[in-house]
Amino acid sequence: MDQPTIADKKSIKLELEPGTYRWCRCGRSKTQPFCDGSHEGTSFAPLEFAIEERKLRSYCQCKHTATPPFCDGTHKTLP
């Protein structure tokens, strides 16, 4: 399986409005942590997720989290 591009080795904290979003899994998007379609032609597809209430959360940018789209600190262990 393909490995994602590491967009950044830190999370990004965002307070999103309730709604549906698409998290970038490939790491190529120019609108991190969200998908901009840059995965086209790869084995990756975005992760659609819903936010029910406005709340500050940390979103993964390394693309190796075990809890997508949220950061679990995995970026701290990457080379």
C-alpha positions as a printed NumPy array, in Angstrom:
array([[  0.   ,   0.   ,   0.   ],
       [  1.137,   3.53 ,  -0.742],
       [  2.456,   5.718,   2.057],
       [  0.985,   9.196,   2.481],
       [  3.07 ,  12.326,   2.158],
       [  3.73 ,  13.905,   5.543],
       [  2.186,  17.353,   5.18 ],
       [  3.584,  18.512,   8.531],
       [  5.029,  16.951,  11.692],
       [  2.64 ,  18.815,  13.952],
       [ -1.095,  18.962,  14.349],
       [ -3.265,  21.914,  13.452],
       [ -5.81 ,  23.201,  15.952],
       [ -9.099,  24.305,  14.439],
       [-12.507,  25.223,  15.752],
       [-14.865,  24.123,  12.978],
       [-18.508,  24.96 ,  12.558],
       [-20.92 ,  22.006,  12.641],
       [-21.021,  20.342,   9.24 ],
       [-19.405,  17.736,   7.01 ],
       [-15.739,  17.946,   6.031],
       [-13.249,  15.922,   3.964],
       [ -9.886,  15.217,   5.643],
       [ -6.904,  14.715,   3.331],
       [ -5.418,  11.209,   3.636],
       [ -2.728,  11.52 ,   0.946],
       [ -0.889,  14.527,   2.393],
       [ -0.69 ,  16.294,  -0.993],
       [ -3.494,  18.819,  -0.465],
       [ -2.591,  22.507,  -0.461],
       [ -5.523,  23.141,   1.924],
       [ -4.375,  20.95 ,   4.849],
       [ -5.869,  19.269,   6.725],
       [ -8.693,  19.226,   4.176],
       [ -8.879,  17.55 ,   0.775],
       [ -8.474,  19.628,  -2.39 ],
       [ -8.554,  16.68 ,  -4.821],
       [ -4.771,  16.251,  -5.025],
       [ -5.193,  12.518,  -4.362],
       [ -6.506,  11.958,  -7.91 ],
       [ -4.474,   9.205,  -9.565],
       [ -3.349,   7.718,  -6.225],
       [ -4.752,   4.93 ,  -4.058],
       [ -5.938,   7.499,  -1.492],
       [ -9.412,   8.905,  -0.925],
       [-10.449,  11.597,   1.54 ],
       [-12.112,  10.762,   4.836],
       [-15.507,  12.38 ,   5.18 ],
       [-16.36 ,  13.294,   8.771],
       [-19.034,  15.284,  10.55 ],
       [-18.678,  17.866,  13.294],
       [-21.704,  18.044,  15.569],
       [-20.656,  20.942,  17.795],
       [-18.178,  23.789,  17.571],
       [-15.126,  22.812,  19.609],
       [-11.353,  23.32 ,  19.361],
       [ -9.729,  20.089,  18.157],
       [ -6.294,  19.004,  16.915],
       [ -6.283,  17.611,  13.387],
       [ -3.571,  15.312,  12.06 ],
       [ -1.248,  16.576,   9.335],
       [  1.303,  13.748,   9.364],
       [ -1.352,  11.336,   8.003],
       [ -0.209,   8.485,  10.261],
       [ -2.68 ,   8.913,  13.139],
       [ -4.634,   5.911,  14.406],
       [ -7.6  ,   8.229,  15.089],
       [ -8.227,  10.072,  11.807],
       [ -8.891,  12.907,  11.291],
       [ -7.732,  13.755,  14.803],
       [ -4.125,  13.912,  15.995],
       [ -2.971,  11.17 ,  18.362],
       [  0.652,  12.345,  18.67 ],
       [  2.065,   9.857,  16.143],
       [  3.959,  12.718,  14.436],
       [  6.301,  12.77 ,  17.438],
       [  7.527,   9.253,  16.573],
       [  8.147,   9.778,  12.853],
       [ 11.685,  10.055,  11.49 ]])
